[in-house]
Structure formats: structure tokens, C-alpha cells
């Protein structure tokens, strides 16, 4: 049981690094592996940037909730899924209804 938790934490470190990179540099992460298709520097829509930031924050919140709840009892797993979905819906409503000038 303890060794499984340690392995989960070890595998979550690069995953979290990717989520942090996606949040801090959404243009670079969106164009990662696709930059060769464009002759000039493409311009990424602010809606795409907002979506990538929301997706990375949701993943940073949801991943540990789901992984930790897998090691707990079955009732904790169901409760954590409900809590994560609630946070996801509320976050989506706040982020996507706000007009961003950035």
C-alpha cells in the first residue's frame, strides 16, 4: 500500500511539471510539436489560452484528489468524484463567463 502511494507520487511529479508549464506558458504548450507547420509565428486566440489555463488548473486540482481517493475506501472515492465535478463546474462557470482583456 505504501509503495503504491510512493510510486503514484513519483509519477505525479512530471505530470505536475507539465501542468505548471501549460499554465505558465499556454502558447508554447499549445504549439508544442506543431510549430513546424507555420512559416510565421502563429497567434493563439485568448479563448484558447483561457481554456488551456482552466484545463491545467482543473487537472492540478483533480489529479491528486482522484489518485489519493483510489487508495482510500470506496465511499471516499465517490465523494471525491462529486467534489471534483462540483469544483470543475463552478470553475468553468467563473472562467468562461468572465470577459478577459488579457
C-alpha positions as CSV (number, residue, x, y, z in Angstrom):
1,X,0.0,0.0,0.0
2,X,2.7,2.5,1.0
3,X,4.8,1.5,-2.0
4,X,1.9,2.2,-4.4
5,X,1.4,5.6,-2.9
6,X,5.1,6.4,-3.3
7,X,5.0,5.3,-6.9
8,X,1.9,7.4,-7.5
9,X,3.8,10.5,-6.1
10,X,6.8,9.7,-8.2
11,X,4.7,9.5,-11.4
12,X,2.8,12.7,-10.5
13,X,5.9,14.9,-10.4
14,X,6.5,15.1,-14.2
15,X,2.7,15.3,-14.7
16,X,2.6,18.3,-12.4
17,X,5.6,19.9,-14.1
18,X,3.7,19.6,-17.4
19,X,0.5,21.2,-15.9
20,X,2.6,24.1,-14.4
21,X,4.3,24.6,-17.7
22,X,0.9,24.6,-19.5
23,X,-0.5,27.1,-17.1
24,X,2.6,29.4,-17.2
25,X,3.2,29.2,-21.0
26,X,-0.1,28.3,-22.7
27,X,1.1,29.5,-26.1
28,X,4.2,27.3,-26.1
29,X,2.3,24.3,-24.8
30,X,-0.4,24.7,-27.4
31,X,2.1,24.9,-30.3
32,X,4.4,22.2,-28.9
33,X,5.0,19.8,-31.8
34,X,3.0,21.9,-34.3
35,X,5.3,24.9,-34.7
36,X,6.9,23.5,-37.8
37,X,3.5,23.7,-39.7
38,X,3.7,27.5,-39.7
39,X,6.0,29.8,-41.7
40,X,5.5,32.7,-39.3
41,X,4.8,32.9,-35.6
42,X,1.1,32.0,-35.2
43,X,-1.2,34.0,-32.9
44,X,-3.1,31.9,-30.4
45,X,-6.6,33.1,-29.5
46,X,-7.3,34.4,-26.0
47,X,-10.1,31.9,-25.7
48,X,-7.6,29.0,-26.3
49,X,-5.3,30.5,-23.7
50,X,-8.1,30.8,-21.2
51,X,-9.2,27.2,-21.9
52,X,-5.6,25.8,-21.5
53,X,-5.2,27.6,-18.2
54,X,-8.6,26.3,-17.0
55,X,-7.7,22.7,-18.1
56,X,-4.3,22.8,-16.4
57,X,-5.8,24.1,-13.1
58,X,-8.6,21.6,-13.2
59,X,-6.0,18.8,-13.8
60,X,-3.8,20.1,-11.0
61,X,-6.8,20.0,-8.6
62,X,-8.4,16.8,-9.8
63,X,-5.4,14.5,-10.3
64,X,-4.4,14.3,-6.6
65,X,-8.0,14.1,-5.5
66,X,-8.6,11.1,-7.7
67,X,-5.3,9.3,-7.1
68,X,-5.5,9.8,-3.3
69,X,-9.1,8.6,-3.2
70,X,-8.2,5.5,-5.1
71,X,-6.1,4.4,-2.0
72,X,-8.9,5.2,0.4
73,X,-12.3,3.5,0.8
74,X,-14.9,3.2,-1.9
75,X,-17.2,5.9,-0.3
76,X,-14.3,8.4,-0.2
77,X,-13.7,7.7,-3.9
78,X,-17.3,8.5,-4.8
79,X,-17.3,11.6,-2.6
80,X,-14.1,12.9,-4.2
81,X,-15.5,12.5,-7.7
82,X,-18.6,14.5,-6.7
83,X,-16.4,17.2,-5.1
84,X,-14.1,17.4,-8.2
85,X,-17.1,17.7,-10.6
86,X,-18.5,20.5,-8.4
87,X,-15.2,22.4,-8.5
88,X,-14.9,21.8,-12.2
89,X,-18.4,23.1,-13.0
90,X,-18.1,26.2,-10.7
91,X,-14.6,26.9,-12.1
92,X,-15.8,26.6,-15.7
93,X,-18.7,28.9,-15.0
94,X,-16.5,31.6,-13.4
95,X,-13.7,31.4,-16.0
96,X,-15.8,31.1,-19.2
97,X,-18.4,33.8,-18.3
98,X,-15.7,36.4,-17.4
99,X,-14.7,38.7,-20.1
100,X,-10.9,38.7,-20.3
101,X,-9.0,41.6,-21.9
102,X,-5.7,39.8,-21.5
